[in-house]
Amino acid sequence: MCRTRSDDSRIGSVSAASSGPTIDGQYANSAALRAPRRRSAGSISRGTSALSGRTARTLSESAMDGTPQLVFRRQNMSGSSGKQSQRAHALLAWYDRHRRVLPWRAPPGGRTDPYLVWLSEIMLQQTTVAAVGPYFAKFVARFPDVRALAAAPLDDVLHAWAGLGYYARARNLHKCAQAIVAQHGGKFPDDEATLLTLPGIGAYTAAAVAAIAFDKPAMPVDGNIERVVARLYAIETPLPAAKPQIRELARTLMPPARTGDFAQALMDLGATICTPTKPACALCPWMDICLARARGIAEELPRRAPKAERPVRHGVAFWAVRPDGRVALRRRVEQGLLGGMIEVPSTDWREATWSEPEAVATAPFQADWRALPGQVRHVFTHFELRLVVWTGRVQDDPRFLWASLDELSDHALPSVMNKVVRHALAQVGRAAPPMSPLRKRGPRAINKEAGVPLARGRQP
C-alpha cells in the first residue's frame, strides 16, 4: 500500500519564471470550496511540479460563475540547461518513495537486464502483473538469459508459456531470442529503431526496452500511462481514437534524464494511484495540475468507444482413445490462433453450430462417436468459443501424437484444450470410452446424409 506522501512531494503553486514552466492558478483546495484567490508570483516551492514541455501550449479552463479556474502554460525549456522539469521532479520524488517491487525491476539506482525488461513486457501484454509474476519466475529459472531461450526447443518454450494465453507471443519470443543471438551476438540493441526490426517487438516494447534497460529518451505508453495522460489533460476523445494524441502528449512529459525511471513512475502512478475506478487523487503528486480532477471527471476518463458484442463460435473436439488408453493429440498449424500449440483434435471453429452429420464427416478417425453432456466454453479476445466434446475408441494412427493421461501435462496444451481434457475426464474418467454410437441410427445413415458413403468417419 502506498503511504501518504509528505509535504515535500506535493505539487504547489508555480510562479512565472523565465526559465521554466508556469501555472497561474486559482481554485479552492479545501473540501468546502473557498473563494478563489490568485497565488502571488514567487519561486517554485520545494518538491513542486507543473506542466511543461518543449513546445508552447496553453490549456485553460474557465467558468462564468466564479468557480475554480486553471490556466496551464507549457513554455520552452531551452533555458533549463538539461535540468529535469519540476513536474518530472515531483513524480520521480514520489516514485523513489513508493515504487513497486517487481521481480523484473532493478533495485533503486540499478539498471535492469534488458532480457528481463523485454520478457516482462511481452508477458504483460494483455495480462496483469499479478498473473504474470509466478510465470515470470518459473520462466527465468528455466531460461535464465536470451541465449538459453534461443537454444531451447519451441515446444519447451510453449509449455513454459502455457496458461498465459496469446501464444503467438511465445512463438515470437523464441524467434526474437534466436535473432538476437544470431544477428547481435546475444546482446540486445539499445535503440528503438533496431529493436523494432526484431520479431514480435512493436513500438511499445521497443520504447520500453530502450527506456527502462538503457535509459534512452523513449516513452512507452501502456494502459496505465494512457489513463494518467488522459486525466492530466482531460482528454475527452474516446479510446482508441485518442491514442495518437495521448502518445504525443506523453512524449512531451519525458524529462531529459532518468527516462527509464520516469516511464516506470508513470506506470506505477496509473497502477496504484490513478486507478481505473476510485482514483486516489489526494495522494497523487500531480494532483494540483490535473485538469480532469479540477473538472471533477477523473473517474470518467479515459472515455471508451462502445465495444461490439463478442461473437460466439462453435466446434466439436474429439476425445479419441486407443485400446491402450492413450489419447490422440496433434499440433496446430504455425499460423493463426494458438499456432504451433498441441490440441485435442477438433473441427473448425465457426459461427454456426455443427450438426451430427457435419461433425462426423470431419472427424479425424473412424469411430462410433458419443457426445458428452455439457459444453466447454472459453473466451478469447475477439470471440467466445463453445465446444462440444465427442469421445470414441479408435485405432492407432502415426499421424497423431499419443499421450497417456499422465503425460498430458508434458505437452504445451493451451488453456482451452486443458478445459477439454478436464471435461472429458470428468465424464469418462481414465478408462477408454464405451463403444456406444452417437445416435441409435448406424453410422452409414449419418455419413450418407453428410455425403461420405460407406465410411464411419473421415480421415483428415
CORBEL-V250182 format. One line per field, one symbol per residue. psi: psi as a letter, one per 40 degrees, with the letter a starting at -180 (. if undefined). Layout:
psi = ???
//
This chain:
psi = hhihiideeihaihihideaiihhihiheidhhihiihhiiaihiheiiihiieihihhihiieeeiihhhhhhihedeefeiiiddddddddddddeiihidehiiheihhhddddddddddeheiiddddddddddddddgeidddddeiidddddddehddigeddddddddddddddddefehhieiddddeeihehadddddddddddefigighhaddddddddddefhehiiededddddddddeehieifdddddddddddddddgidifigdeehefdeehddddefedeeiiiiihiihhihiiihihghhideeiihiihiidiahfheihihiiiihidiihiddddddeieihigihhiiaihhhhideihhhhhhiiihiiiheeiihhiddedeeighidddddddddddddeaeiiiifiididiidddddddefgieieihi.
//
